[in-house]
Amino acid sequence: MTQAKSQPEADLFDGVAQTMDHAARAALAQFSGGLSPITIAQSLADWGLHLATSPGRQMQLAGKGLRKGLRLAEYVARAGLAGETPPPAVEPLPQDHRFTDPAWQKAPFDTISQAFLLQQQWWHAATTCIGGVSAHHEAVTSFTVRQLLDMVAPTNFIATNPVLQKRIMDTGGHCLIDGARHFLDDLRRTLGGDPPAGVDGFKVGEQIAAAPGRVVLRNELMELIQYEPTTDKVRPEPVLIVPAWIMKYYILDLSEHNSLVRWLTAQGFTVFMVSWHNPTSNDRNKDMDDYGRLGPLAALDAITAITGAQRIHAAGYCLGGTLLAIAAAALARDGDKRLASLTFMAAQTEFSEPGELGLFIDEAQIDVIEAMMWTRGYLASGQMGGAFQMLRSNDLIWSRILTTYLMGEREAMNDLMAWNADGTRMPYAMHSEYLWKLFLGNDLAEGRYRVDGRPVSLSALRQPIFMVGTETDHVAPWRSVHKLHMLTSAEIRFVLTSGGHNAGIVSEPGHPHRHYHIATRPEDGAALSPDEWMAVAEARQGSWWTAWGEWLAEHSGEPVAPPSLGNVEAGYPPRDAAPGHYVLER
């Protein structure tokens, strides 16, 4: 780990002191849900002290509060006394759909919702643009206040939610009984470690992750799956897909209609997929080098031996794309030219602007995360999932509580939801290294990242590159993904597609309401900013998959007879049928 800290002199009690500190912080982490209370306290103190010494800003905020109060009073007067239907005093943000039901337009609920939105607007002004507050502390403070406001939103309470009141009346109160049953069932499942209700209808290897194939390589960190061809001839360049190990690979092989694997094989490509082992305490010391060596690099060796291909297309999703970029840079450094092209799907290589996920990344927060991992040797899936849920608390927490536990309506399970519930763990050494070196230190983009003890540079990537960003990505914001343009002079075809981090990638042809923008930066061409890129990109309707398939075909040879599944003589016999063993690990 590359921590920018001076290390104390060796002491007889170093081990004991370190153990005591880890234990104390691990207990604190359990109490705080994995968030660092120190980061929150520092942020609130930074904000509060600078606001206290800013009389001009205080005067501005007082004025804003007075004007908003007058706007609300005018709205109430026009609606109540004059019997008008006045324009709202404030409109909700485009992504806020809590007050769209017509019931919120009737008194007194219109006043309640307008008062809440005005208050929310004022608090945003109060927690931003305070001179002297660090950008990180400002973001944490604003986020913390937003979470508190979302907790007390009028939609969350029977007395202030007309839609909920109508539901109670229509059902004679049975919705509350049904909601209580759902709550007790979910509580039982959580305490027992069981999957959410409805997941049983999506069994891995049957309804999902069912594309036919065989495991052709298994090592201590991954299984390599080779999928059966579905065309008489295939392109001579196989496609290797490297998913993130923060998730099960089969988000790219969901149901038959939206499986990227099935779609690729139907386009005449031989597809190989990495399926990661779900680490346990025994894997606590596995680091990024291990994931690169036993993941994409081992897969490339196997694919070369099985197919005889000299050139291979490689695609990485999310953290798998970051790992693929590191591996590709190491191969380029060492003169290995097997990679015909690179595809990065919602994958960051530059972390200076990671988006809202950066709220959970600073020295104090990483210290808490490391303490959580220290006791078990890994980060549990639920601990990371909680952070992602908080980024979209309206949609993923409060809306779910309202719909499921108060209105008594259980959302129907689908394949993407079932996949999302099938979480994985991350080993201590790898995740700590990833957070310090990549997320916090930005070592990869700044030329300090080392593979096998020697630095790698993204400027060495010269293969054609296809990149996908998604419009509403909270994990890998598209403007951050786009920054690879500034780090390599390779040809880059960049696509910005509708949807978020997951649904934007699982965007099969025929999926309704899908669109994307696309533009190509030629090799050695000028690197445009995200806004400049958007101004020249072509807007298209439909799935970005078709654009990718055409691009892969452009960079592939003429079709040939498909290779066999595995290669016994080369030491890669076909083993278990897909989806293999590792994907079933819990």
Helices and strands as residue ranges (DSSP letters): H 14-32, H 37-52, H 55-80, G 102-105, H 109-126, H 135-151, G 154-156, G 158-160, H 162-171, H 174-192, G 199-201, E 213-218, E 222-227, E 239-242, G 249-252, G 256-258, H 260-266, E 271-276, G 281-283, H 288-292, I 293-297, H 298-307, E 312-317, H 319-333, E 339-345, G 355-360, H 363-376, E 378-379, H 381-391, H 393-393, I 394-398, H 399-400, I 401-406, H 415-420, E 426-427, H 428-433, I 434-440, E 450-451, E 454-455, G 458-460, E 465-470, H 478-481, G 482-486, E 492-497, E 515-521, H 530-536, E 538-541, H 544-554, G 582-584
